[in-house]
């Protein structure tokens, strides 16, 4: 499947890109993260600890065990705080 992946905040800095388009055979978000870790050292560093990350599939917050289904977009970002 063709997927747009968005990176926010320090993820963007570690990976060196705000977004990328990729082909994936991942069934779940966790599978996608495993694929992404292998793309570069920056990706591996960004996804080293999932406890500090949140994710959304097609703009809906999900857990890392969520199925990708026919998703078109995945976003990764740190937890947000109120103020």
Buried (B, 14 or more C-beta within 10 A) or exposed (E): EEBEBBBBEEBBEBBEBEEBEBEBEBEBBBBBBEBBBEBBEBBBBBBEEEEEBBBBBEEEEBEBEBEBEEBEEBBBBEEEEEE
